[in-house]
Amino acid sequence: MNNQEYLDFVQQNYFSYCKDQSILEIGPNNGDHTRLIVKEFPKSLDVIEADSTCKQHLEKFNINNIVIDDAQHYLLENKKEYDIVVCCGVLYHLHNPLTMLEIIVNQCDPKYVILDCVEDQKNLAFLVEEDNNPGMRFLRPKWKSAGFNLVAPFDIINKSMYNMQYSLVKKDILYNTEWVGKHNIWMGIWERNN
């Protein structure tokens, strides 16, 4: 699918949950997903982005609060509940994606969590390492990952969410022909067990 087909699918099948909800989006970058979330008229939308150069793009949207900081650090210092946390295009940048999930669940207590990640390790080879500037995420090479598979395989993420009392609502594998490296991407939404 091309970028527009991908975005249409994501909006219809995942971000439709955002209507009238309080949303935290982690790692919005230039706002491709943010634009879709805003179309669903959320009750409120906060974003946390590590790259300060993205702020000007994000200011175009109806966002309550734009935080330029490392999401893990910020959330540990600032507990706030949200109905939905969206964390797309982020997990494969993290040294330990499972820590990020624990922080999201413990600090935000969302009803839903929407995640995506590239599907397998071989796809990661197509991603270039980002500049290691202060305030920027960067991809750690496999040999620096302390043994964790940086791509965050779906089965590990799903098991972690299950252990934190979240059940998978749906999952899709999406092949985007226009994204860097033409990746298979998994996307899923989990709901908190009550």
C-alpha positions as CSV (number, residue, x, y, z in Angstrom):
1,M,0.0,0.0,0.0
2,N,1.2,3.5,-0.6
3,N,1.3,6.2,2.1
4,Q,-2.2,7.5,1.6
5,E,-3.7,3.9,1.7
6,Y,-1.7,3.2,4.8
7,L,-2.9,6.4,6.5
8,D,-6.5,5.8,5.4
9,F,-6.4,2.3,6.9
10,V,-4.8,3.4,10.1
11,Q,-7.4,6.2,10.6
12,Q,-10.4,4.0,9.9
13,N,-9.2,0.9,11.9
14,Y,-7.2,2.4,14.8
15,F,-7.5,6.1,15.2
16,S,-11.3,5.9,15.1
17,Y,-11.0,4.9,18.7
18,C,-9.7,8.5,19.5
19,K,-13.1,10.2,19.1
20,D,-14.0,12.1,22.3
21,Q,-11.0,10.6,24.2
22,S,-8.0,12.2,26.0
23,I,-5.0,11.2,23.9
24,L,-1.2,11.1,24.5
25,E,0.8,10.6,21.4
26,I,4.4,9.7,22.0
27,G,6.9,10.4,19.1
28,P,4.6,12.2,16.6
29,N,7.6,13.4,14.6
30,N,6.2,15.5,11.7
31,G,2.6,14.8,12.6
32,D,1.4,12.3,10.0
33,H,-0.5,10.3,12.7
34,T,-1.3,13.5,14.7
35,R,-3.2,14.8,11.7
36,L,-5.3,11.6,11.7
37,I,-6.0,11.7,15.4
38,V,-7.1,15.4,15.2
39,K,-9.6,14.5,12.5
40,E,-11.3,12.2,15.0
41,F,-12.0,15.2,17.3
42,P,-10.4,13.9,20.5
43,K,-11.4,15.5,23.8
44,S,-7.8,16.5,24.3
45,L,-4.4,15.8,22.7
46,D,-1.0,16.0,24.3
47,V,2.2,15.0,22.5
48,I,5.8,14.2,23.6
49,E,8.5,14.4,20.9
50,A,12.2,14.1,21.5
51,D,13.2,16.0,18.4
52,S,12.9,19.7,18.9
53,T,13.0,20.4,15.2
54,C,9.5,18.8,14.9
55,K,7.8,21.4,17.1
56,Q,7.0,23.8,14.3
57,H,5.2,21.0,12.4
58,L,3.2,20.0,15.4
59,E,2.1,23.6,16.2
60,K,-0.2,23.4,13.1
61,F,-2.5,21.0,14.9
62,N,-5.0,21.4,17.7
63,I,-2.7,20.1,20.5
64,N,-3.2,21.0,24.1
65,N,0.4,20.4,25.2
66,I,3.6,19.9,23.1
67,V,6.4,18.5,25.2
68,I,9.9,18.4,23.7
69,D,11.7,15.8,25.9
70,D,12.6,12.1,26.2
71,A,9.2,10.4,26.7
72,Q,10.4,7.9,29.3
73,H,12.1,10.6,31.4
74,Y,9.2,13.0,31.1
75,L,6.5,10.4,31.9
76,L,8.4,9.2,35.0
77,E,8.4,12.7,36.3
78,N,4.9,13.7,35.2
79,K,2.1,11.2,35.9
80,K,-1.2,11.9,34.0
81,E,-4.0,9.6,33.0
82,Y,-5.1,9.4,29.4
83,D,-7.9,7.4,27.7
84,I,-5.5,6.4,24.9
85,V,-1.8,6.4,24.4
86,V,-0.5,6.2,20.8
87,C,3.1,5.2,20.4
88,C,3.8,4.6,16.7
89,G,7.3,4.6,15.1
90,V,9.0,4.7,18.5
91,L,9.6,1.3,19.9
92,Y,12.4,0.4,17.5
93,H,14.3,3.5,18.6
94,L,14.4,2.5,22.2
95,H,17.1,0.6,24.1
96,N,14.4,-1.4,25.9
97,P,10.9,-1.1,24.4
98,L,9.4,-3.1,27.3
99,T,10.4,-0.4,29.8
100,M,8.5,2.2,27.7
101,L,5.4,0.0,27.8
102,E,5.6,-0.3,31.6
103,I,6.0,3.4,32.0
104,I,3.0,4.1,29.7
105,V,0.8,1.7,31.6
106,N,1.9,2.8,35.1
107,Q,2.1,6.5,34.5
108,C,-0.9,7.0,32.1
109,D,-3.3,4.2,33.0
110,P,-4.8,4.3,29.5
111,K,-7.9,2.3,28.5
112,Y,-6.3,1.7,25.1
113,V,-2.7,1.6,23.8
114,I,-2.0,1.8,20.1
115,L,1.4,0.6,19.0
116,D,3.3,-0.2,15.8
117,C,6.8,-1.4,14.9
118,V,8.7,-2.9,11.9
119,E,7.9,-6.5,11.7
120,D,11.3,-8.2,11.8
121,Q,15.0,-7.8,12.4
122,K,16.0,-7.9,8.7
123,N,13.9,-4.9,8.0
124,L,15.9,-2.9,10.5
125,A,18.9,-3.1,8.3
126,F,17.3,-0.5,6.0
127,L,17.0,2.1,8.7
128,V,19.8,4.6,8.9
129,E,21.0,5.6,12.3
130,E,19.8,9.1,13.2
131,D,22.2,11.8,14.3
132,N,22.9,11.3,18.0
133,N,22.1,14.9,18.9
134,P,20.9,15.9,22.4
135,G,17.1,15.5,22.5
136,M,17.0,13.1,19.5
137,R,16.1,9.5,19.5
138,F,18.6,7.2,17.9
139,L,18.8,3.7,16.8
140,R,21.2,1.6,18.8
141,P,23.1,-1.0,16.8
142,K,22.1,-4.6,17.7
143,W,25.4,-5.2,19.5
144,K,24.7,-2.4,21.9
145,S,21.2,-3.5,22.8
146,A,22.1,-5.6,25.9
147,G,20.6,-8.6,24.2
148,F,17.2,-7.2,23.4
149,N,16.0,-7.4,19.8
150,L,15.4,-3.8,19.0
151,V,12.6,-4.4,16.6
152,A,10.4,-5.4,19.5
153,P,8.8,-8.6,18.0
154,F,5.0,-8.6,18.2
155,D,4.9,-11.8,20.4
156,I,7.1,-10.2,23.0
157,I,5.1,-6.9,23.0
158,N,1.8,-8.8,23.1
159,K,3.0,-11.0,26.1
160,S,4.2,-7.9,27.9
161,M,0.9,-6.1,27.4
162,Y,-1.0,-9.3,28.5
163,N,1.1,-9.4,31.7
164,M,0.2,-5.8,32.4
165,Q,-3.5,-6.7,32.1
166,Y,-4.2,-5.6,28.5
167,S,-5.9,-7.7,25.9
168,L,-5.2,-7.4,22.2
169,V,-8.3,-6.0,20.4
170,K,-6.8,-6.2,16.9
171,K,-3.5,-6.5,15.0
172,D,-2.6,-6.0,11.3
173,I,0.5,-6.4,9.2
174,L,0.8,-3.5,6.8
175,Y,3.2,-3.3,3.9
176,N,4.1,0.3,3.1
177,T,5.7,0.6,-0.3
178,E,6.7,4.2,0.2
179,W,8.2,4.2,3.7
180,V,12.0,3.9,4.2
181,G,13.1,0.4,3.2
182,K,9.5,-0.7,2.2
183,H,8.8,-2.3,5.6
184,N,6.3,-4.7,6.9
185,I,4.8,-3.0,9.9
186,W,2.7,-4.5,12.6
187,M,0.1,-2.3,14.2
188,G,-2.0,-3.3,17.2
189,I,-4.4,-1.9,19.8
190,W,-4.7,-3.2,23.3
191,E,-7.5,-2.6,25.8
192,R,-7.1,-2.6,29.6
193,N,-8.8,-5.4,31.4
194,N,-11.3,-4.0,33.9
